[in-house]
């Protein structure tokens, strides 16, 4: 099982967090502001309300930072997609089940054959694409081997 977290997944998580902080921070800020100006009464001191107001302002700041980070991840997504397209084209030309299983004995258990083939694919990927992260190579080798063994 790969531990790779794609840029697209990171972007989705970051954007989701940003929206959550924005909604909670905005609602809390408005609620506490109404309490501070006397529109709503809460059984809290002005100091407590001010501290809560600062916390909600921090939520809004975190939301802005998260949105900015999500925008930066868009560039990473395009780079990652481009790299994966190059890798898939390379794999279509260079990977075949007969080559991957050539040295493996036929009576070897299916799971062991899969793991050995997966390691070979990963090794070839890392040699052919040195810019590829090892966990990303794990994920791609699993994907390729799943297709080859199905």
DRENTORKOL-3810 file (N, C-alpha, C; in nm, 4 decimals):
REM DRENTORKOL-3810
@n.u->0.0843; n.v->-0.1181; n.w->0.0000; ca.u->0.0000; ca.v->0.0000; ca.w->0.0000; c.u->0.0883; c.v->0.1238; c.w->0.0000
@n.u->0.0600; n.v->0.2130; n.w->-0.0886; ca.u->0.1400; ca.v->0.3331; ca.w->-0.1042; c.u->0.0949; c.v->0.4418; c.w->-0.0066
@n.u->0.1905; n.v->0.5237; n.w->0.0328; ca.u->0.1591; ca.v->0.6352; ca.w->0.1210; c.u->0.1583; c.v->0.7663; c.w->0.0442
@n.u->0.1578; n.v->0.7582; n.w->-0.0867; ca.u->0.1637; ca.v->0.8776; ca.w->-0.1705; c.u->0.0345; c.v->0.9570; c.w->-0.1605
@n.u->0.0488; n.v->1.0873; n.w->-0.1459; ca.u->-0.0645; ca.v->1.1791; ca.w->-0.1408; c.u->-0.0493; c.v->1.2749; c.w->-0.2583
@n.u->-0.1347; n.v->1.2623; n.w->-0.3570; ca.u->-0.1219; ca.v->1.3408; ca.w->-0.4794; c.u->-0.1486; c.v->1.4889; c.w->-0.4541
@n.u->-0.0986; n.v->1.5710; n.w->-0.5454; ca.u->-0.1202; ca.v->1.7152; ca.w->-0.5363; c.u->-0.2692; c.v->1.7466; c.w->-0.5461
@n.u->-0.3416; n.v->1.6699; n.w->-0.6272; ca.u->-0.4854; ca.v->1.6904; ca.w->-0.6419; c.u->-0.5561; c.v->1.6635; c.w->-0.5077
@n.u->-0.5134; n.v->1.5591; n.w->-0.4389; ca.u->-0.5709; ca.v->1.5262; ca.w->-0.3089; c.u->-0.5368; c.v->1.6342; c.w->-0.2053
@n.u->-0.4113; n.v->1.6799; n.w->-0.2079; ca.u->-0.3704; ca.v->1.7867; ca.w->-0.1158; c.u->-0.4515; c.v->1.9136; c.w->-0.1422
@n.u->-0.4717; n.v->1.9442; n.w->-0.2706; ca.u->-0.5489; ca.v->2.0625; ca.w->-0.3072; c.u->-0.6918; c.v->2.0534; c.w->-0.2552
@n.u->-0.7536; n.v->1.9378; n.w->-0.2733; ca.u->-0.8905; ca.v->1.9180; ca.w->-0.2264; c.u->-0.8990; c.v->1.9343; c.w->-0.0747
@n.u->-0.8048; n.v->1.8727; n.w->-0.0034; ca.u->-0.8035; ca.v->1.8829; ca.w->0.1430; c.u->-0.7812; c.v->2.0267; c.w->0.1891
@n.u->-0.6866; n.v->2.0944; n.w->0.1255; ca.u->-0.6545; ca.v->2.2317; ca.w->0.1646; c.u->-0.7712; c.v->2.3247; c.w->0.1371
@n.u->-0.8334; n.v->2.3088; n.w->0.0202; ca.u->-0.9480; ca.v->2.3928; ca.w->-0.0151; c.u->-1.0647; c.v->2.3675; c.w->0.0811
@n.u->-1.0871; n.v->2.2414; n.w->0.1154; ca.u->-1.1941; ca.v->2.2067; ca.w->0.2092; c.u->-1.1682; c.v->2.2695; c.w->0.3464
@n.u->-1.0448; n.v->2.2611; n.w->0.3914; ca.u->-1.0092; ca.v->2.3229; ca.w->0.5200; c.u->-1.0278; c.v->2.4737; c.w->0.5147
@n.u->-0.9886; n.v->2.5341; n.w->0.4035; ca.u->-1.0017; ca.v->2.6793; ca.w->0.3898; c.u->-1.1481; c.v->2.7218; c.w->0.3988
@n.u->-1.2346; n.v->2.6501; n.w->0.3283; ca.u->-1.3765; ca.v->2.6836; ca.w->0.3337; c.u->-1.4339; c.v->2.6649; c.w->0.4741
@n.u->-1.3905; n.v->2.5592; n.w->0.5415; ca.u->-1.4378; ca.v->2.5345; ca.w->0.6779; c.u->-1.3956; c.v->2.6478; c.w->0.7708
@n.u->-1.2683; n.v->2.6864; n.w->0.7648; ca.u->-1.2205; ca.v->2.7962; ca.w->0.8490; c.u->-1.2908; c.v->2.9274; c.w->0.8138
@n.u->-1.3158; n.v->2.9485; n.w->0.6857; ca.u->-1.3831; ca.v->3.0716; ca.w->0.6439; c.u->-1.5264; c.v->3.0771; c.w->0.6969
@n.u->-1.5992; n.v->2.9696; n.w->0.6840; ca.u->-1.7386; ca.v->2.9682; ca.w->0.7279; c.u->-1.7486; c.v->2.9799; c.w->0.8800
@n.u->-1.6716; n.v->2.8970; n.w->0.9506; ca.u->-1.6754; ca.v->2.9016; ca.w->1.0977; c.u->-1.6212; c.v->3.0349; c.w->1.1484
@n.u->-1.5100; n.v->3.0798; n.w->1.0909; ca.u->-1.4516; ca.v->3.2074; ca.w->1.1336; c.u->-1.5430; c.v->3.3245; c.w->1.1059
@n.u->-1.6052; n.v->3.3260; n.w->0.9870; ca.u->-1.6960; ca.v->3.4360; ca.w->0.9527; c.u->-1.8194; c.v->3.4380; c.w->1.0403
@n.u->-1.8808; n.v->3.3216; n.w->1.0599; ca.u->-2.0010; ca.v->3.3139; ca.w->1.1439; c.u->-1.9689; c.v->3.3510; c.w->1.2886
@n.u->-1.8594; n.v->3.2978; n.w->1.3400; ca.u->-1.8203; ca.v->3.3297; ca.w->1.4777; c.u->-1.7864; c.v->3.4761; c.w->1.4949
@n.u->-1.7153; n.v->3.5311; n.w->1.3965; ca.u->-1.6797; ca.v->3.6727; ca.w->1.4028; c.u->-1.8049; c.v->3.7604; c.w->1.4072
@n.u->-1.8995; n.v->3.7304; n.w->1.3191; ca.u->-2.0241; ca.v->3.8088; ca.w->1.3172; c.u->-2.1024; c.v->3.7936; c.w->1.4478
@n.u->-2.1115; n.v->3.6720; n.w->1.4965; ca.u->-2.1861; ca.v->3.6464; ca.w->1.6199; c.u->-2.1250; c.v->3.7221; c.w->1.7378
@n.u->-1.9935; n.v->3.7136; n.w->1.7508; ca.u->-1.9268; ca.v->3.7815; ca.w->1.8623; c.u->-1.9317; c.v->3.9334; c.w->1.8434
@n.u->-1.9213; n.v->3.9794; n.w->1.7193; ca.u->-1.9327; ca.v->4.1237; ca.w->1.6939; c.u->-2.0701; c.v->4.1740; c.w->1.7368
@n.u->-2.1744; n.v->4.0979; n.w->1.7025; ca.u->-2.3097; ca.v->4.1372; ca.w->1.7461; c.u->-2.3186; c.v->4.1394; c.w->1.8987
@n.u->-2.2522; n.v->4.0453; n.w->1.9652; ca.u->-2.2536; ca.v->4.0444; ca.w->2.1125; c.u->-2.1772; c.v->4.1639; c.w->2.1681
@n.u->-2.0667; n.v->4.2000; n.w->2.1038; ca.u->-1.9866; ca.v->4.3136; ca.w->2.1526; c.u->-2.0597; c.v->4.4475; c.w->2.1349
@n.u->-2.1357; n.v->4.4616; n.w->2.0266; ca.u->-2.2041; ca.v->4.5899; ca.w->2.0057; c.u->-2.3425; c.v->4.5926; c.w->2.0710
@n.u->-2.3843; n.v->4.4827; n.w->2.1339; ca.u->-2.5069; ca.v->4.4806; ca.w->2.2114; c.u->-2.6303; c.v->4.4337; c.w->2.1379
@n.u->-2.6170; n.v->4.3859; n.w->2.0157; ca.u->-2.7331; ca.v->4.3349; ca.w->1.9431; c.u->-2.7825; c.v->4.2051; c.w->2.0072
@n.u->-2.6905; n.v->4.1223; n.w->2.0531; ca.u->-2.7224; ca.v->3.9983; ca.w->2.1244; c.u->-2.6583; c.v->4.0088; c.w->2.2631
@n.u->-2.7200; n.v->3.9484; n.w->2.3611; ca.u->-2.6585; ca.v->3.9473; ca.w->2.4936; c.u->-2.6119; c.v->3.8053; c.w->2.5255
@n.u->-2.4901; n.v->3.7973; n.w->2.5707; ca.u->-2.4314; ca.v->3.6706; ca.w->2.6137; c.u->-2.3807; c.v->3.6882; c.w->2.7558
@n.u->-2.3866; n.v->3.5836; n.w->2.8355; ca.u->-2.3412; ca.v->3.5949; ca.w->2.9750; c.u->-2.1882; c.v->3.5839; c.w->2.9857
@n.u->-2.1191; n.v->3.6629; n.w->2.9067; ca.u->-1.9726; ca.v->3.6632; ca.w->2.9069; c.u->-1.9237; c.v->3.8059; c.w->2.9242
@n.u->-1.8033; n.v->3.8177; n.w->2.9798; ca.u->-1.7457; ca.v->3.9511; ca.w->2.9964; c.u->-1.6966; c.v->4.0036; c.w->2.8617
@n.u->-1.6735; n.v->4.1315; n.w->2.8560; ca.u->-1.6231; ca.v->4.1942; ca.w->2.7339; c.u->-1.4867; c.v->4.1354; c.w->2.6992
@n.u->-1.4072; n.v->4.1089; n.w->2.8024; ca.u->-1.2746; ca.v->4.0500; ca.w->2.7783; c.u->-1.2874; c.v->3.9127; c.w->2.7115
@n.u->-1.3788; n.v->3.8294; n.w->2.7608; ca.u->-1.3989; ca.v->3.6967; ca.w->2.7021; c.u->-1.4448; c.v->3.7073; c.w->2.5574
@n.u->-1.5354; n.v->3.7989; n.w->2.5332; ca.u->-1.5834; ca.v->3.8198; ca.w->2.3968; c.u->-1.4712; c.v->3.8692; c.w->2.3052
@n.u->-1.3870; n.v->3.9568; n.w->2.3565; ca.u->-1.2748; ca.v->4.0082; ca.w->2.2769; c.u->-1.1771; c.v->3.8959; c.w->2.2427
@n.u->-1.1515; n.v->3.8088; n.w->2.3404; ca.u->-1.0619; ca.v->3.6954; ca.w->2.3152; c.u->-1.1232; c.v->3.6035; c.w->2.2088
@n.u->-1.2517; n.v->3.5786; n.w->2.2190; ca.u->-1.3184; ca.v->3.4944; ca.w->2.1196; c.u->-1.3158; c.v->3.5615; c.w->1.9815
@n.u->-1.3300; n.v->3.6923; n.w->1.9793; ca.u->-1.3238; ca.v->3.7671; ca.w->1.8524; c.u->-1.1865; c.v->3.7489; c.w->1.7881
@n.u->-1.0817; n.v->3.7547; n.w->1.8684; ca.u->-0.9455; ca.v->3.7353; ca.w->1.8175; c.u->-0.9291; c.v->3.5937; c.w->1.7624
@n.u->-0.9852; n.v->3.4964; n.w->1.8308; ca.u->-0.9773; ca.v->3.3575; ca.w->1.7834; c.u->-1.0447; c.v->3.3446; c.w->1.6469
@n.u->-1.1611; n.v->3.4056; n.w->1.6308; ca.u->-1.2311; ca.v->3.3968; ca.w->1.5023; c.u->-1.1585; c.v->3.4754; c.w->1.3932
@n.u->-1.0924; n.v->3.5824; n.w->1.4294; ca.u->-1.0084; ca.v->3.6537; ca.w->1.3321; c.u->-0.8939; c.v->3.5627; c.w->1.2875
@n.u->-0.8361; n.v->3.4895; n.w->1.3820; ca.u->-0.7299; ca.v->3.3943; ca.w->1.3467; c.u->-0.7832; c.v->3.2856; c.w->1.2530
@n.u->-0.9066; n.v->3.2414; n.w->1.2750; ca.u->-0.9685; ca.v->3.1443; ca.w->1.1839; c.u->-0.9740; c.v->3.2014; c.w->1.0425
@n.u->-1.0120; n.v->3.3278; n.w->1.0311; ca.u->-1.0205; ca.v->3.3914; ca.w->0.8990; c.u->-0.8825; c.v->3.4037; c.w->0.8346
@n.u->-0.7818; n.v->3.4321; n.w->0.9145; ca.u->-0.6448; ca.v->3.4393; ca.w->0.8625; c.u->-0.6001; c.v->3.3020; c.w->0.8130
@n.u->-0.6293; n.v->3.1981; n.w->0.8906; ca.u->-0.5952; ca.v->3.0618; ca.w->0.8489; c.u->-0.6675; c.v->3.0267; c.w->0.7186
@n.u->-0.7910; n.v->3.0708; n.w->0.7038; ca.u->-0.8665; ca.v->3.0464; ca.w->0.5804; c.u->-0.7964; c.v->3.1113; c.w->0.4621
@n.u->-0.7540; n.v->3.2350; n.w->0.4778; ca.u->-0.6843; ca.v->3.3047; ca.w->0.3687; c.u->-0.5535; c.v->3.2343; c.w->0.3323
@n.u->-0.4778; n.v->3.1937; n.w->0.4327; ca.u->-0.3524; ca.v->3.1224; ca.w->0.4077; c.u->-0.3801; c.v->2.9899; c.w->0.3373
@n.u->-0.4843; n.v->2.9216; n.w->0.3776; ca.u->-0.5192; ca.v->2.7933; ca.w->0.3146; c.u->-0.5620; c.v->2.8121; c.w->0.1697
@n.u->-0.6394; n.v->2.9162; n.w->0.1421; ca.u->-0.6781; ca.v->2.9435; ca.w->0.0034; c.u->-0.5555; c.v->2.9747; c.w->-0.0822
@n.u->-0.4630; n.v->3.0501; n.w->-0.0267; ca.u->-0.3399; ca.v->3.0828; ca.w->-0.0992; c.u->-0.2594; c.v->2.9554; c.w->-0.1269
@n.u->-0.2506; n.v->2.8679; n.w->-0.0268; ca.u->-0.1790; ca.v->2.7412; ca.w->-0.0448; c.u->-0.2481; c.v->2.6540; c.w->-0.1497
@n.u->-0.3798; n.v->2.6536; n.w->-0.1505; ca.u->-0.4548; ca.v->2.5761; ca.w->-0.2501; c.u->-0.4263; c.v->2.6282; c.w->-0.3904
@n.u->-0.4137; n.v->2.7580; n.w->-0.4055; ca.u->-0.3816; ca.v->2.8146; ca.w->-0.5364; c.u->-0.2415; c.v->2.7720; c.w->-0.5818
@n.u->-0.1470; n.v->2.7673; n.w->-0.4891; ca.u->-0.0116; ca.v->2.7224; ca.w->-0.5240; c.u->-0.0123; c.v->2.5764; c.w->-0.5667
@n.u->-0.0991; n.v->2.4973; n.w->-0.5073; ca.u->-0.1053; ca.v->2.3554; ca.w->-0.5409; c.u->-0.1573; c.v->2.3316; c.w->-0.6821
@n.u->-0.2257; n.v->2.4284; n.w->-0.7410; ca.u->-0.2735; ca.v->2.4132; ca.w->-0.8782; c.u->-0.1572; c.v->2.3958; c.w->-0.9758
@n.u->-0.0470; n.v->2.4684; n.w->-0.9535; ca.u->0.0722; ca.v->2.4516; ca.w->-1.0373; c.u->0.1313; c.v->2.3125; c.w->-1.0203
@n.u->0.1339; n.v->2.2670; n.w->-0.8953; ca.u->0.1874; ca.v->2.1340; ca.w->-0.8675; c.u->0.1014; c.v->2.0252; c.w->-0.9334
@n.u->-0.0288; n.v->2.0464; n.w->-0.9378; ca.u->-0.1182; ca.v->1.9499; ca.w->-1.0025; c.u->-0.0851; c.v->1.9387; c.w->-1.1511
@n.u->-0.0647; n.v->2.0521; n.w->-1.2168; ca.u->-0.0343; ca.v->2.0474; ca.w->-1.3606; c.u->0.1006; c.v->1.9806; c.w->-1.3862
@n.u->0.2004; n.v->2.0073; n.w->-1.3023; ca.u->0.3312; ca.v->1.9404; ca.w->-1.3172; c.u->0.3168; c.v->1.7903; c.w->-1.2954
@n.u->0.2400; n.v->1.7532; n.w->-1.1929; ca.u->0.2209; ca.v->1.6119; ca.w->-1.1623; c.u->0.1455; c.v->1.5409; c.w->-1.2750
@n.u->0.0436; n.v->1.6049; n.w->-1.3292; ca.u->-0.0313; ca.v->1.5455; ca.w->-1.4401; c.u->0.0563; c.v->1.5270; c.w->-1.5628
@n.u->0.1404; n.v->1.6254; n.w->-1.5898; ca.u->0.2316; ca.v->1.6163; ca.w->-1.7041; c.u->0.3308; c.v->1.5012; c.w->-1.6861
@n.u->0.3865; n.v->1.4897; n.w->-1.5664; ca.u->0.4801; ca.v->1.3813; ca.w->-1.5374; c.u->0.4114; c.v->1.2461; c.w->-1.5492
@n.u->0.2913; n.v->1.2345; n.w->-1.4970; ca.u->0.2195; ca.v->1.1064; ca.w->-1.5050; c.u->0.1855; c.v->1.0706; c.w->-1.6490
@n.u->0.1547; n.v->1.1697; n.w->-1.7310; ca.u->0.1274; ca.v->1.1425; ca.w->-1.8724; c.u->0.2535; c.v->1.0886; c.w->-1.9411
@n.u->0.3688; n.v->1.1488; n.w->-1.9121; ca.u->0.4963; ca.v->1.0994; ca.w->-1.9684; c.u->0.5252; c.v->0.9574; c.w->-1.9189
@n.u->0.4984; n.v->0.9329; n.w->-1.7915; ca.u->0.5249; ca.v->0.8002; ca.w->-1.7347; c.u->0.4327; c.v->0.6960; c.w->-1.7965
@n.u->0.3070; n.v->0.7292; n.w->-1.8141; ca.u->0.2131; ca.v->0.6329; ca.w->-1.8735; c.u->0.2501; c.v->0.6012; c.w->-2.0184
@n.u->0.2972; n.v->0.7012; n.w->-2.0927; ca.u->0.3427; ca.v->0.6764; ca.w->-2.2296; c.u->0.4652; c.v->0.5859; c.w->-2.2282
@n.u->0.5573; n.v->0.6132; n.w->-2.1364; ca.u->0.6771; ca.v->0.5299; ca.w->-2.1227; c.u->0.6381; c.v->0.3873; c.w->-2.0845
@n.u->0.5455; n.v->0.3732; n.w->-1.9926; ca.u->0.5035; ca.v->0.2412; ca.w->-1.9459; c.u->0.4381; c.v->0.1611; c.w->-2.0579
@n.u->0.3603; n.v->0.2276; n.w->-2.1411; ca.u->0.2951; ca.v->0.1576; ca.w->-2.2520; c.u->0.3990; c.v->0.0985; c.w->-2.3480
@n.u->0.5118; n.v->0.1664; n.w->-2.3628; ca.u->0.6174; ca.v->0.1194; ca.w->-2.4521; c.u->0.7111; c.v->0.0189; c.w->-2.3859
@n.u->0.7355; n.v->0.0340; n.w->-2.2553; ca.u->0.8433; ca.v->-0.0414; ca.w->-2.1907; c.u->0.8009; c.v->-0.1486; c.w->-2.0916
@n.u->0.6762; n.v->-0.1516; n.w->-2.0521; ca.u->0.6353; ca.v->-0.2495; ca.w->-1.9513; c.u->0.5424; c.v->-0.3536; c.w->-2.0131
@n.u->0.5790; n.v->-0.4763; n.w->-1.9949; ca.u->0.4903; ca.v->-0.5856; ca.w->-2.0354; c.u->0.4988; c.v->-0.6937; c.w->-1.9291
@n.u->0.3915; n.v->-0.7664; n.w->-1.9134; ca.u->0.3902; ca.v->-0.8691; ca.w->-1.8089; c.u->0.4926; c.v->-0.9771; c.w->-1.8373
@n.u->0.5168; n.v->-1.0090; n.w->-1.9636; ca.u->0.6146; ca.v->-1.1150; ca.w->-1.9954; c.u->0.7554; c.v->-1.0736; c.w->-1.9530
@n.u->0.7924; n.v->-0.9469; n.w->-1.9743; ca.u->0.9248; ca.v->-0.8995; ca.w->-1.9321; c.u->0.9366; c.v->-0.8946; c.w->-1.7800
@n.u->0.8310; n.v->-0.8488; n.w->-1.7150; ca.u->0.8357; ca.v->-0.8351; ca.w->-1.5690; c.u->0.8408; c.v->-0.9705; c.w->-1.4992
@n.u->0.7807; n.v->-1.0705; n.w->-1.5590; ca.u->0.7737; ca.v->-1.2023; ca.w->-1.4967; c.u->0.8742; c.v->-1.3015; c.w->-1.5564
@n.u->0.9652; n.v->-1.2530; n.w->-1.6409; ca.u->1.0568; ca.v->-1.3409; ca.w->-1.7139; c.u->1.1427; c.v->-1.4271; c.w->-1.6218
@n.u->1.2023; n.v->-1.3725; n.w->-1.5192; ca.u->1.2945; ca.v->-1.4457; ca.w->-1.4324; c.u->1.2258; c.v->-1.5121; c.w->-1.3139
@n.u->1.0979; n.v->-1.4913; n.w->-1.2989; ca.u->1.0263; ca.v->-1.5437; ca.w->-1.1829; c.u->0.9712; c.v->-1.6819; c.w->-1.2178
@n.u->0.9980; n.v->-1.7785; n.w->-1.1298; ca.u->0.9527; ca.v->-1.9147; ca.w->-1.1549; c.u->0.7999; c.v->-1.9219; c.w->-1.1566
@n.u->0.7487; n.v->-2.0100; n.w->-1.2412; ca.u->0.6042; ca.v->-2.0220; ca.w->-1.2610; c.u->0.5341; c.v->-2.0704; c.w->-1.1342
@n.u->0.6008; n.v->-2.1546; n.w->-1.0547; ca.u->0.5357; ca.v->-2.2088; ca.w->-0.9354; c.u->0.5409; c.v->-2.1147; c.w->-0.8152
@n.u->0.5932; n.v->-1.9944; n.w->-0.8351; ca.u->0.5969; ca.v->-1.8949; ca.w->-0.7288; c.u->0.4538; c.v->-1.8454; c.w->-0.7028
@n.u->0.4248; n.v->-1.8235; n.w->-0.5768; ca.u->0.2905; ca.v->-1.7776; ca.w->-0.5387; c.u->0.2557; c.v->-1.6468; c.w->-0.6100
@n.u->0.1284; n.v->-1.6311; n.w->-0.6434; ca.u->0.0810; ca.v->-1.5138; ca.w->-0.7178; c.u->0.1154; c.v->-1.3832; c.w->-0.6466
@n.u->0.1017; n.v->-1.3804; n.w->-0.5142; ca.u->0.1303; ca.v->-1.2592; ca.w->-0.4379; c.u->0.2775; c.v->-1.2222; c.w->-0.4453
@n.u->0.3634; n.v->-1.3249; n.w->-0.4402; ca.u->0.5075; ca.v->-1.3013; ca.w->-0.4463; c.u->0.5457; c.v->-1.2519; c.w->-0.5854
@n.u->0.4857; n.v->-1.3105; n.w->-0.6881; ca.u->0.5120; ca.v->-1.2656; ca.w->-0.8253; c.u->0.4701; c.v->-1.1194; c.w->-0.8414
@n.u->0.3556; n.v->-1.0852; n.w->-0.7863; ca.u->0.3075; ca.v->-0.9473; ca.w->-0.7925; c.u->0.4062; c.v->-0.8526; c.w->-0.7248
@n.u->0.4508; n.v->-0.8886; n.w->-0.6045; ca.u->0.5442; ca.v->-0.8024; ca.w->-0.5308; c.u->0.6771; c.v->-0.7875; c.w->-0.6038
@n.u->0.7260; n.v->-0.8969; n.w->-0.6608; ca.u->0.8529; ca.v->-0.8910; ca.w->-0.7343; c.u->0.8379; c.v->-0.8036; c.w->-0.8596
@n.u->0.7275; n.v->-0.8211; n.w->-0.9300; ca.u->0.7036; ca.v->-0.7394; ca.w->-1.0495; c.u->0.6878; c.v->-0.5924; c.w->-1.0109
@n.u->0.6197; n.v->-0.5663; n.w->-0.9029; ca.u->0.5996; ca.v->-0.4295; ca.w->-0.8560; c.u->0.7333; c.v->-0.3630; c.w->-0.8226
@n.u->0.8210; n.v->-0.4361; n.w->-0.7589; ca.u->0.9545; ca.v->-0.3821; ca.w->-0.7268; c.u->1.0345; c.v->-0.3541; c.w->-0.8529
@n.u->1.0219; n.v->-0.4401; n.w->-0.9528; ca.u->1.0919; ca.v->-0.4180; ca.w->-1.0800; c.u->1.0397; c.v->-0.2917; c.w->-1.1485
@n.u->0.9098; n.v->-0.2761; n.w->-1.1494; ca.u->0.8505; ca.v->-0.1575; ca.w->-1.2111; c.u->0.8983; c.v->-0.0331; c.w->-1.1383
@n.u->0.8963; n.v->-0.0363; n.w->-1.0068; ca.u->0.9391; ca.v->0.0792; ca.w->-0.9273; c.u->1.0846; c.v->0.1137; c.w->-0.9572
@n.u->1.1693; n.v->0.0122; n.w->-0.9653; ca.u->1.3119; ca.v->0.0340; ca.w->-0.9933; c.u->1.3291; c.v->0.0974; c.w->-1.1314
@n.u->1.2564; n.v->0.0465; n.w->-1.2312; ca.u->1.2652; ca.v->0.1022; ca.w->-1.3658; c.u->1.2122; c.v->0.2454; c.w->-1.3700
@n.u->1.1052; n.v->0.2713; n.w->-1.2981; ca.u->1.0497; ca.v->0.4068; ca.w->-1.2938; c.u->1.1496; c.v->0.5056; c.w->-1.2344
@n.u->1.2101; n.v->0.4673; n.w->-1.1237; ca.u->1.3049; ca.v->0.5578; ca.w->-1.0574; c.u->1.4298; c.v->0.5798; c.w->-1.1417
@n.u->1.4702; n.v->0.4786; n.w->-1.2193; ca.u->1.5857; ca.v->0.4956; ca.w->-1.3080; c.u->1.5501; c.v->0.5846; c.w->-1.4269
@n.u->1.4323; n.v->0.5670; n.w->-1.4819; ca.u->1.3917; ca.v->0.6427; ca.w->-1.6007; c.u->1.3449; c.v->0.7841; c.w->-1.5685
@n.u->1.2932; n.v->0.8037; n.w->-1.4488; ca.u->1.2403; ca.v->0.9344; ca.w->-1.4074; c.u->1.2975; c.v->0.9711; c.w->-1.2707
@n.u->1.4210; n.v->1.0239; n.w->-1.2683; ca.u->1.4847; ca.v->1.0556; ca.w->-1.1393; c.u->1.4107; c.v->1.1624; c.w->-1.0586
@n.u->1.3278; n.v->1.2445; n.w->-1.1241; ca.u->1.2534; ca.v->1.3484; ca.w->-1.0519; c.u->1.1337; c.v->1.2915; c.w->-0.9774
@n.u->1.1049; n.v->1.1649; n.w->-0.9988; ca.u->0.9884; ca.v->1.1000; ca.w->-0.9383; c.u->1.0149; c.v->1.0685; c.w->-0.7916
@n.u->0.9210; n.v->1.1060; n.w->-0.7071; ca.u->0.9278; ca.v->1.0771; ca.w->-0.5640; c.u->0.9089; c.v->0.9267; c.w->-0.5418
@n.u->0.9768; n.v->0.8698; n.w->-0.4436; ca.u->0.9707; ca.v->0.7255; ca.w->-0.4208; c.u->0.8292; c.v->0.6773; c.w->-0.3876
@n.u->0.7558; n.v->0.7533; n.w->-0.3067; ca.u->0.6201; ca.v->0.7115; ca.w->-0.2732; c.u->0.5283; c.v->0.7201; c.w->-0.3957
@n.u->0.5544; n.v->0.8168; n.w->-0.4835; ca.u->0.4782; ca.v->0.8272; ca.w->-0.6077; c.u->0.5118; c.v->0.7082; c.w->-0.6986
@n.u->0.6380; n.v->0.6692; n.w->-0.7015; ca.u->0.6788; ca.v->0.5513; ca.w->-0.7789; c.u->0.6117; c.v->0.4257; c.w->-0.7244
@n.u->0.5992; n.v->0.4154; n.w->-0.5929; ca.u->0.5269; ca.v->0.3027; ca.w->-0.5320; c.u->0.3838; c.v->0.2970; c.w->-0.5827
@n.u->0.3170; n.v->0.4120; n.w->-0.5795; ca.u->0.1774; ca.v->0.4186; ca.w->-0.6223; c.u->0.1635; c.v->0.3804; c.w->-0.7695
@n.u->0.2488; n.v->0.4361; n.w->-0.8534; ca.u->0.2399; ca.v->0.4068; ca.w->-0.9969; c.u->0.2725; c.v->0.2610; c.w->-1.0269
@n.u->0.3715; n.v->0.2044; n.w->-0.9582; ca.u->0.4055; ca.v->0.0635; ca.w->-0.9819; c.u->0.2906; c.v->-0.0274; c.w->-0.9388
@n.u->0.2229; n.v->0.0077; n.w->-0.8305; ca.u->0.1047; ca.v->-0.0689; ca.w->-0.7897; c.u->-0.0045; c.v->-0.0607; c.w->-0.8962
@n.u->-0.0251; n.v->0.0594; n.w->-0.9476; ca.u->-0.1275; ca.v->0.0771; ca.w->-1.0525; c.u->-0.0941; c.v->-0.0049; c.w->-1.1767
@n.u->0.0318; n.v->0.0014; n.w->-1.2203; ca.u->0.0714; ca.v->-0.0727; ca.w->-1.3404; c.u->0.0597; c.v->-0.2234; c.w->-1.3191
@n.u->0.1037; n.v->-0.2696; n.w->-1.2031; ca.u->0.0982; ca.v->-0.4135; ca.w->-1.1759; c.u->-0.0467; c.v->-0.4616; c.w->-1.1610
@n.u->-0.1313; n.v->-0.3802; n.w->-1.1037; ca.u->-0.2737; ca.v->-0.4178; ca.w->-1.0941; c.u->-0.3323; c.v->-0.4376; c.w->-1.2341
@n.u->-0.2961; n.v->-0.3501; n.w->-1.3272; ca.u->-0.3449; ca.v->-0.3635; ca.w->-1.4650; c.u->-0.2849; c.v->-0.4870; c.w->-1.5322
@n.u->-0.1565; n.v->-0.5124; n.w->-1.5079; ca.u->-0.0913; ca.v->-0.6249; ca.w->-1.5721; c.u->-0.1397; c.v->-0.7590; c.w->-1.5182
@n.u->-0.1730; n.v->-0.7648; n.w->-1.3898; ca.u->-0.2127; ca.v->-0.8910; ca.w->-1.3290; c.u->-0.3631; c.v->-0.9171; c.w->-1.3366
@n.u->-0.4397; n.v->-0.8190; n.w->-1.3817; ca.u->-0.5850; ca.v->-0.8411; ca.w->-1.3877; c.u->-0.6265; c.v->-0.8961; c.w->-1.5232
END
